[in-house]
Amino acid sequence: MTTTGSSDELRFPEGFLWGTATAAHQIEGGNTNNDWWAFEHADGTPVIEPSGDACDSWNRWEQDLDLVAKLGLNSYRFSLEWSRIEPAPGEFSTVALDRYKQMVTTARDRGILPVVTFHHFTTPSWLAERGGWESSEAPDRFGEFTAKAAAHLGDEIGMACTINEPNIVALMGFVLGAFPPGVAMDFGRYDLCCEQLNAGHRRSVEALRAAPGSYPVGLTLSMAELVGHEGGEEELARFQETVEDRFLRNTVGDDFIGVQTYTRFHFTNSGYQVAIDPSARMTPMGYEFYPEAVGATASRAAAVTGLPVIVTENGVSTADDSERIEFVDRALRSVHAAIEDGVDIRGYTLWSLLDNFEWALGYSQHFGIVEVDRTTFARNPKPSGVFFGRVARSGVLGAPPVGS
Ligand code: FCB
């Protein structure tokens, strides 16, 4: 139960997870053996710069965990780089597995719940060469990798996310051409990839359930608030089914649904639009600045799946950190309102701990609550991190910041 203290204060439930998230390829650096590295270095892709050393988190992971702890957060979501763990089919690296095990146990030692993602956009080169997620062997291969990694990490895992945003992997890879394999407008291949990712999720859940330990297991999905306008109803329904609901329906028996939201989309009689009002406030990602979307998506995810919700990603790209404070404050208010309405939301994870490699957009975006010097890799927490940490420590969101 949430309670309201002073009229402007919002209290979150006891045990609420307050986290921040990263992904291996976006922060580790030197992940040369996956499809993204190849895509970054191929001619004719939209990637503006390669990931290179990223944030050097392969070496600085302990500093990252220290930052999470120091800020006052109680969970950290990070991903395993499949191509490091299984550099060739069936060949597993003990060194890589040991490193991730160390991350999980060190997080526990710092009082941080390790939320482990098993696939966050990158696929090993050997599997990409055999067709990536389109290949008929991909779901089983992913299941085998999950089993091996889960056995090594054991019951220190706090929570497991199988696949990060399968809908974005398929959409960006086969419709928008901005992720590997860089194919545009091929809806047949998009559908096939979606089916395979859904099968991969199920294999991975089975493997996690059979592994030592017992922790919540779920999928994370990219969801936007879908806003219908006159004449846009059919297009909205089509988008909702083909991009979101086909994945939401594949979560039966899971322990939670991870919701990842950045904005809302509009559907009118001329189709899909990122914004309606020409003067709408936009972010550097080209999204409408609309923090309240997360309350709506979390509510819809809960209604469709019947599962508890963890917001596994939410955040904003901005070079003006005070805008991030406003965004998080407003987003949390919408999450709190949904909880008050009876939606079972158990955690909120801010993307991202670090300013990092934003896929095709390289290092041009700033999602972090910690700034990273691109030459020295020195980390410097931003005021938004301090703000978010204060809310996390107290479980209370205070009165709206002055000026908002
Ligand atoms: C999500 C991704 C994450 C990051 C944010 C901005 O779609 O899961 O890796 O790129 O967007």
Boltz pocket constraint, residues with backbone or C-beta under 6 A from the ligand:
constraints:
  - pocket:
      binder: B
      contacts: [[A, 23], [A, 26], [A, 164], [A, 165], [A, 168], [A, 222], [A, 260], [A, 313], [A, 351], [A, 357], [A, 358], [A, 359], [A, 367]]
      max_distance: 6.0
